[in-house]
Amino acid sequence: MCSAIIDFHAHAFPDALAVRAISQLEHGGGVKAFLDGRVSSLLASMDGAGIGTSVLCSIATKPEQFEPILKWSKQIASPRIVPLPSIHPRDPDPVGQARRVAEAGLAGIKLHPYYQEFNMDDDALFPLYHALDELGLLLVCHTGFDFAFPRDRKADPVRIRRVVERVPTLKLITSHMGAWDDWDEVEKHLIGQPITMDISLSLDLLGQERARAMILAHPAERVLFGTDSPWGSQPETLHALRSLELGEEREQAILGKNGRVLLGR
């Protein structure tokens, strides 16, 4: 197994919730999961694909979910699973919760503008962004559209740029090649900028030629391997990335080097 590979965008659920959560998400999004949503299944997929570490992103769809997600995240944390809990923007004390994430020794948090009902550049989010920045925590944020929701521009490249301009040192990771299914705008506003993005659920939709051109035009240290497992296949995404023939140095940076820097490994 190539333990250097890091999947910077994966999901799983507590065993007691996994079957129900996957079923609801499949129905709501009209998609089929590759895995059953359990951490054990994610680990088995990682073993089969040769992936050493997965960053596991949770989403709190209401403020009261912070506590159980934080507790579970601490339970499953390991050298191979890096959990990112989630703070709901309507939490009474999002800054305090960010401090608790840092005190727990966790790497950062995940936000999702659609499931959590906010626009990425809302003024109300900036105290949390500044707290994450000051604490050195990562922020993995869903960006672009989402196939389970209407195409409201909650996290598009223009909004991303506004966040980055106001908090330039925030350790922000934008998902899905900068903004899912909004790649004309990504090329206009994000490509070539100091903005980190993962490749999850993007390569097949972009096609080889365009995906390769976008990655090569972006700073080499700002692209991360990610699959969005269980919604994307880890081995298939790995194969798709390698088929782009980006060159050994850039490919290895995407597969693990960049992620290790962000995780302080």
C-alpha positions in Angstrom: 0.0 0.0 0.0 1.2 3.5 -0.8 0.7 5.1 2.6 1.7 8.5 1.3 -1.7 9.1 -0.5 -4.2 11.3 1.3 -7.8 11.5 0.3 -8.6 15.0 1.5 -12.4 14.7 1.0 -14.3 11.7 2.3 -17.4 11.0 4.4 -18.6 8.4 6.8 -21.1 8.1 9.6 -21.4 6.3 13.0 -22.4 2.7 12.4 -25.8 3.2 14.0 -26.7 6.0 11.5 -24.8 4.9 8.4 -27.5 2.9 6.6 -30.2 5.5 7.2 -28.0 8.4 6.3 -26.8 6.8 3.0 -30.4 5.9 2.0 -31.6 9.4 2.7 -28.8 11.1 0.8 -29.1 8.7 -2.1 -32.8 9.5 -2.4 -32.3 13.3 -1.9 -29.5 13.6 -4.5 -30.6 10.9 -7.0 -27.1 9.3 -6.7 -25.8 5.9 -5.6 -23.1 5.5 -3.0 -20.1 3.3 -3.6 -19.8 2.4 0.1 -22.3 1.8 3.0 -21.1 4.9 4.9 -19.3 3.1 7.7 -15.7 4.0 8.7 -14.7 0.3 8.4 -15.9 0.3 4.8 -14.0 3.5 4.1 -10.8 1.9 5.6 -11.4 -1.2 3.4 -11.7 1.0 0.3 -8.5 2.8 1.3 -6.7 -0.5 1.6 -7.9 -1.6 -1.8 -6.9 1.7 -3.5 -3.6 2.1 -1.7 -4.7 5.2 0.2 -3.0 5.8 3.5 -5.1 8.5 5.1 -8.6 10.0 4.5 -9.8 13.3 5.8 -13.3 12.6 7.0 -15.7 15.5 6.7 -18.9 15.7 8.8 -21.7 18.2 8.3 -23.9 19.5 11.2 -27.3 20.3 9.7 -28.4 21.9 13.0 -26.5 23.5 15.8 -27.2 20.8 18.4 -25.3 18.2 16.2 -22.0 19.8 17.0 -21.6 18.0 20.3 -22.2 14.4 19.1 -20.1 15.0 15.9 -17.2 16.3 18.0 -17.5 13.3 20.4 -17.5 10.8 17.5 -14.7 12.6 15.7 -12.5 12.2 18.8 -13.4 8.6 19.0 -12.5 7.7 15.4 -9.4 9.9 15.0 -6.3 7.9 14.0 -3.2 8.1 11.8 -5.4 6.9 8.9 -8.6 8.8 9.7 -8.4 12.6 10.2 -11.9 13.7 11.2 -13.2 17.2 10.6 -16.2 18.0 12.8 -18.7 20.7 11.8 -20.0 23.9 13.3 -23.3 25.1 12.3 -23.3 28.9 11.4 -26.4 29.4 13.6 -24.6 27.9 16.7 -24.9 30.3 19.6 -21.1 30.4 20.0 -19.4 29.3 16.8 -16.1 30.9 17.9 -16.1 29.0 21.2 -16.8 25.8 19.3 -13.9 26.4 17.0 -11.7 26.7 20.2 -13.1 23.3 21.4 -12.2 21.7 18.1 -8.6 23.0 18.4 -8.4 21.9 22.1 -9.5 18.4 21.0 -6.4 18.3 18.7 -8.5 18.0 15.6 -7.3 19.5 12.3 -10.3 21.7 11.4 -13.9 21.7 10.4 -16.2 21.2 7.4 -18.9 23.6 6.3 -21.6 23.1 3.6 -23.5 26.2 2.5 -26.5 24.2 1.1 -27.1 21.8 4.0 -26.3 24.6 6.5 -28.2 27.3 4.7 -25.7 30.2 4.3 -23.9 32.1 1.7 -20.2 31.7 1.9 -19.4 35.4 2.1 -22.2 36.3 4.6 -20.8 38.8 7.2 -22.1 36.6 10.0 -19.5 33.9 9.0 -16.4 36.1 9.4 -16.0 35.8 13.2 -15.8 32.1 12.7 -13.4 32.4 9.7 -11.2 34.7 11.7 -11.2 32.3 14.7 -10.3 29.3 12.4 -7.5 31.4 11.0 -6.2 32.5 14.4 -6.4 28.9 15.7 -4.6 27.5 12.6 -7.6 25.2 11.8 -8.4 24.0 8.3 -11.7 24.8 6.7 -13.0 22.3 4.1 -16.0 24.0 2.5 -18.3 22.7 -0.2 -18.1 25.1 -3.1 -20.0 25.3 -6.3 -23.4 23.9 -6.9 -24.8 20.7 -5.3 -26.8 18.2 -7.3 -29.3 17.8 -4.4 -30.2 21.4 -4.3 -31.5 24.3 -6.5 -28.6 26.1 -8.3 -28.4 29.1 -6.0 -25.0 30.8 -6.0 -24.2 30.1 -2.3 -20.5 29.3 -2.7 -19.5 30.4 -6.2 -16.0 31.6 -7.1 -16.9 35.3 -6.6 -18.0 34.6 -3.0 -14.9 32.5 -2.5 -12.7 35.4 -3.6 -14.5 37.7 -1.2 -13.7 35.4 1.7 -10.0 35.0 0.7 -9.6 38.7 0.2 -10.9 39.4 3.7 -9.1 36.5 5.5 -6.1 35.8 3.2 -4.3 33.4 5.6 -7.4 31.2 6.3 -6.5 27.6 5.5 -9.5 27.2 3.2 -9.9 24.1 1.0 -12.5 24.6 -1.7 -14.1 21.3 -3.0 -14.7 20.0 -6.4 -12.0 21.8 -8.4 -12.9 25.2 -6.9 -16.7 25.1 -7.4 -18.7 22.1 -8.6 -20.2 22.5 -12.1 -19.3 26.2 -12.1 -15.9 25.7 -13.8 -16.2 28.6 -16.3 -16.3 30.9 -13.3 -13.5 28.9 -11.6 -11.3 29.5 -14.6 -12.2 33.2 -14.6 -11.8 33.9 -10.8 -9.8 31.1 -9.1 -7.4 29.3 -11.4 -3.9 30.7 -10.8 -4.8 32.3 -7.5 -3.5 31.3 -4.1 -6.7 29.2 -3.4 -6.5 25.5 -2.5 -8.9 23.1 -4.1 -9.5 19.4 -4.1 -10.3 17.4 -7.3 -13.3 15.4 -5.9 -16.2 14.6 -8.2 -14.8 16.8 -11.0 -12.4 15.0 -13.4 -15.0 12.9 -15.2 -17.3 15.8 -15.7 -14.6 18.2 -16.8 -13.0 15.6 -19.2 -9.3 14.9 -19.4 -8.2 17.8 -21.5 -9.9 20.5 -19.5 -9.1 18.9 -16.1 -5.5 18.7 -17.1 -5.3 22.2 -18.3 -6.9 23.6 -15.2 -4.7 21.7 -12.8 -1.5 22.6 -14.8 -2.6 26.3 -14.7 -3.0 26.3 -10.9 -0.2 26.6 -8.3 1.2 23.0 -7.9 1.0 23.3 -4.1 -2.7 24.3 -4.2 -4.3 21.1 -5.5 -5.3 18.1 -3.4 -6.4 14.6 -4.1 -10.0 14.0 -2.9 -12.8 11.6 -3.9 -15.9 12.6 -1.9 -16.2 8.9 -1.0 -18.7 7.3 -0.7 -20.2 9.4 -3.5 -17.0 9.1 -5.6 -15.0 5.9 -6.0 -11.5 6.1 -4.5 -9.8 3.7 -6.9 -11.6 5.3 -10.0 -10.7 8.8 -8.9 -7.1 7.7 -8.4 -7.0 6.2 -11.9 -8.5 9.3 -13.4 -5.9 11.5 -11.8 -3.0 9.4 -12.9 -4.4 9.2 -16.5 -4.0 13.0 -16.8 -0.2 12.5 -17.0 0.6 15.6 -15.0 4.2 14.6 -14.4 5.6 12.7 -11.4 6.4 15.7 -9.3 3.0 17.4 -9.6 1.1 14.1 -9.3 2.9 13.2 -6.0 2.2 16.7 -4.7 -1.5 16.3 -5.3 -1.6 12.8 -4.0 0.1 13.4 -0.7 2.7 16.1 -0.4 0.3 19.0 -0.3 -2.0 17.3 2.1 0.9 16.4 4.5 1.9 20.1 4.6 -1.7 21.2 5.5 -1.9 18.5 8.1 1.5 19.3 9.6 2.8 15.8 8.8 
